[in-house]
């Protein structure tokens, strides 16, 4: 893909600093340009003016000045230790729309956002913000969940053999070419449940499932070959079961610090309308994973 411009959205909170740090580390590592954006919610500013009148104007100016100063300090604090030249932008408007507009204006090809909070609250925040950005953006979106201590060292790429799989794999290699790479395919043999209900011999079902596993393993190795990955540079995991559950299990088992996956699964179209949607499995991984998650659209 050749990532050249990384845009990171920050709300200037203490946790969002981790998001900016991760984006800066990536920019330095791959030689990309780093841009920061903070959006002042126009709806809230308008409400301030409505409630406070003339005094509201003074508060609005104060808020704008404080935001500009905080954004400038953040850009300096993050960029100087890494030797980066960081541009930063303060914009006013509807938050999600403003961020996506900034992606287009700057021609950014990676958007980095944060996920704050834990448990139920984190899921609500992801549902309201990160997931919506994932849906409406047509560039890859990295959701940062953990403080960045090092470059990514262990990447998990779920592969479903859809057009998104190769894109996700290619971007994973670009972002962290020296990381340990695990390709995962979770499979369920077609109509296996109906075979059990019909009383089919258990040994025959086992052989049927094994045939499906072997075919999936061969396809997984082929997609690695197509991506130009040497056999020694990746590990295969082909495992029976629900895709989301297996991804989350492997996240823990492999010590994963980044999951890279496509927006959709097998059988979904790749038209313009579909690119703005988010598959249910992708959504569940985005919400439930503890590590960072990079969602890649089809190209």
C-alpha positions in Angstrom: 0.0 0.0 0.0 3.0 2.3 0.7 1.7 4.2 3.7 2.8 7.8 3.3 0.5 9.9 5.6 -0.7 8.8 9.0 -3.5 10.9 10.6 -4.1 10.5 14.3 -7.2 11.8 16.0 -6.8 13.0 19.6 -9.3 14.3 22.1 -6.3 15.7 24.1 -7.1 13.4 27.1 -4.3 11.7 29.0 -5.2 8.2 27.5 -5.3 9.6 24.0 -1.6 10.4 24.4 -0.9 6.7 24.0 -2.7 6.8 20.6 -0.5 9.6 19.4 2.6 7.9 20.7 1.8 4.7 18.7 1.1 6.7 15.6 4.4 8.6 16.0 6.3 5.3 16.4 4.7 3.9 13.3 5.5 7.1 11.3 9.1 7.0 12.4 9.4 3.2 11.6 8.0 3.3 8.1 9.0 6.9 7.2 5.5 8.3 6.9 4.3 11.8 7.5 2.4 12.3 10.8 -0.6 14.6 11.1 -2.6 15.3 14.3 -6.2 16.5 14.4 -8.4 17.6 17.3 -12.1 18.3 16.7 -14.0 20.8 18.7 -17.6 19.6 18.7 -19.6 22.3 17.0 -22.9 21.1 18.6 -21.4 21.6 22.1 -20.0 25.0 21.2 -23.4 26.1 19.8 -25.1 24.9 23.0 -22.6 26.9 25.1 -23.5 30.1 23.1 -27.2 29.4 23.5 -27.0 28.9 27.2 -24.5 31.7 28.1 -25.0 34.3 25.4 -22.2 36.9 25.3 -20.4 35.1 28.2 -20.5 32.0 26.1 -18.5 33.7 23.4 -15.7 34.4 25.9 -15.8 30.8 27.0 -15.7 29.6 23.4 -12.6 31.7 22.7 -11.0 30.4 25.8 -11.8 26.8 24.9 -10.4 27.3 21.3 -7.2 28.8 22.7 -6.6 26.1 25.3 -7.2 23.4 22.7 -4.8 25.0 20.2 -2.1 25.3 22.9 -2.6 21.7 24.1 -2.5 20.4 20.6 0.7 22.3 19.9 2.4 21.1 23.1 1.3 17.5 22.4 2.7 17.6 18.8 6.1 19.0 20.2 6.3 16.5 23.1 5.7 13.5 20.8 7.6 14.6 17.8 10.9 15.9 19.2 12.2 12.7 20.8 11.6 10.8 17.6 12.9 13.5 15.3 9.6 13.9 13.5 8.0 17.0 11.9 4.4 16.8 12.9 1.6 19.0 11.5 -1.4 19.6 13.7 -4.9 20.9 13.0 -7.7 22.2 15.2 -11.1 22.0 13.4 -14.7 22.6 14.5 -17.6 20.5 13.4 -19.4 17.2 13.9 -16.6 14.9 15.2 -16.8 11.9 12.9 -17.5 13.9 9.8 -14.6 16.3 10.5 -12.2 13.4 11.0 -13.2 11.7 7.8 -13.0 15.0 5.9 -9.5 15.5 7.3 -8.6 12.1 6.0 -9.7 13.1 2.5 -8.1 16.6 2.6 -4.7 15.3 3.8 -4.9 12.1 1.6 -4.1 10.1 4.6 -3.9 6.3 4.1 -3.9 5.3 7.7 -6.2 6.7 10.4 -5.2 6.1 14.1 -7.8 6.4 16.8 -8.0 5.5 20.5 -10.2 3.3 22.5 -10.6 4.4 26.1 -12.1 2.9 29.2 -12.6 -0.7 30.2 -15.4 -3.3 30.2 -18.9 -2.2 29.4 -17.9 1.4 29.1 -15.2 0.7 26.6 -17.6 -1.3 24.5 -20.0 1.6 24.5 -17.3 4.0 23.4 -16.2 1.7 20.7 -19.7 1.3 19.5 -20.3 5.1 19.3 -16.9 6.2 17.9 -14.3 3.7 16.8 -16.8 1.4 15.1 -18.5 4.3 13.3 -15.2 5.6 12.0 -14.3 2.0 10.9 -17.5 1.9 9.0 -17.4 5.2 7.2 -13.7 5.4 6.4 -12.3 3.8 3.2 -8.7 3.9 4.5 -7.3 1.5 7.1 -8.2 2.4 10.7 -5.9 1.4 13.6 -7.7 1.4 17.0 -5.1 1.7 19.8 -6.0 0.0 23.1 -2.7 -0.5 24.8 0.2 1.9 25.8 2.9 1.5 23.1 6.1 0.2 24.7 7.8 -1.1 21.6 7.1 -1.6 17.9 4.6 -4.3 17.2 6.3 -7.7 17.8 3.5 -10.3 17.4 0.8 -9.9 14.8 -2.2 -12.1 14.3 -3.9 -12.0 10.8 -7.2 -13.9 10.6 -7.6 -15.1 7.1 -11.0 -16.1 5.6 -9.8 -16.2 2.0 -12.0 -13.3 1.0 -10.5 -10.4 -1.0 -9.9 -8.6 2.3 -7.5 -11.2 3.5 -4.6 -10.5 1.2 -5.0 -6.7 1.8 -4.8 -7.2 5.5 -1.8 -9.4 5.2 0.1 -7.0 3.0 -0.6 -4.1 5.3 0.5 -6.1 8.4 3.9 -6.8 6.6 4.3 -3.1 5.8 3.5 -1.9 9.3 5.7 -4.4 11.2 8.0 -6.3 8.8 10.1 -7.8 11.6 7.2 -9.0 13.8 6.4 -12.6 14.5 3.5 -13.3 12.1 0.6 -15.8 12.7 -1.9 -16.5 10.1 -5.2 -17.9 11.5 -8.0 -19.6 9.7 -11.0 -20.8 11.8 -13.2 -23.2 10.0 -16.5 -25.0 10.4 -17.3 -27.9 8.1 -20.4 -27.1 6.0 -23.6 -28.8 7.3 -21.6 -30.6 10.0 -24.4 -29.9 12.5 -27.1 -31.4 10.2 -24.9 -34.5 9.8 -24.9 -35.0 13.5 -28.6 -34.6 13.7 -29.1 -37.1 10.9 -27.1 -39.7 12.9 -24.1 -39.9 10.5 -21.3 -42.0 11.7 -19.0 -40.0 14.0 -15.8 -41.4 12.3 -17.1 -40.2 8.9 -17.8 -36.8 10.3 -14.3 -36.7 11.7 -12.8 -37.6 8.4 -15.0 -35.0 6.7 -13.9 -32.3 9.1 -10.2 -33.3 8.6 -10.6 -33.0 4.8 -11.9 -29.4 5.3 -9.0 -28.6 7.6 -6.4 -29.9 5.1 -7.9 -27.9 2.3 -8.0 -24.8 4.5 -4.3 -25.3 5.5 -3.3 -25.6 1.8 -5.2 -22.4 1.0 -3.6 -20.6 3.9 -0.1 -21.6 2.7 -1.0 -20.4 -0.8 -2.1 -17.0 0.4 1.2 -16.6 2.2 3.0 -17.6 -1.0 1.0 -15.0 -2.9 2.0 -12.4 -0.4 5.7 -13.3 -0.9 6.2 -14.5 2.7 8.9 -17.1 3.3 7.9 -20.2 5.2 10.2 -19.4 8.1 8.7 -16.0 8.6 5.2 -17.0 9.6 3.2 -19.6 11.6 0.0 -21.2 10.5 -3.0 -21.9 12.8 -5.9 -23.8 11.3 -8.5 -24.5 13.9 -12.1 -25.6 14.1 -14.7 -23.4 15.7 -16.3 -19.9 15.6 -14.0 -17.3 14.0 -14.4 -14.6 16.7 -13.9 -17.0 19.6 -10.8 -18.5 18.0 -9.3 -15.1 17.2 -9.7 -14.0 20.8 -8.3 -17.2 22.1 -5.2 -17.0 19.8 -4.8 -13.3 20.8 -4.0 -14.5 24.3 -2.2 -17.7 23.4 0.1 -16.0 20.9 0.8 -12.9 23.1 -0.6 -10.8 20.2 -0.1 -7.0 20.3 -1.9 -6.3 17.0 -4.7 -8.0 15.1 -5.0 -7.1 11.5 -8.2 -8.1 9.7 -10.5 -7.0 6.9 -13.9 -5.3 7.2 -15.8 -8.3 6.0 -15.9 -12.0 5.7 -16.2 -14.6 3.0 -19.1 -14.1 0.6 -19.6 -10.4 1.1 -19.5 -8.2 -2.0 -16.8 -5.6 -2.6 -18.9 -2.8 -4.0 -18.8 0.8 -2.9 -21.7 0.4 -0.5 -20.2 -2.6 1.2 -16.9 -0.8 1.9 -18.8 1.6 4.3 -20.1 -1.3 6.3 -18.5 -3.3 9.1 -18.9 -7.1 9.2 -20.3 -8.5 12.4 -17.2 -10.7 13.1 -14.9 -7.7 12.6 -17.1 -5.6 14.9 -17.0 -8.3 17.7 -13.2 -8.5 17.4 -12.9 -4.7 17.5 -14.9 -4.5 20.7 -13.7 -7.6 22.5 -10.0 -7.8 21.7 -7.6 -6.4 24.4 -4.8 -5.6 21.9 -4.7 -3.0 19.1 -6.8 -3.7 16.1 -6.2 -2.7 12.5 -9.2 -2.9 10.1 -8.4 -2.9 6.4 -10.9 -2.1 3.6 -10.8 -3.9 0.3 -8.6 -2.4 -2.4 
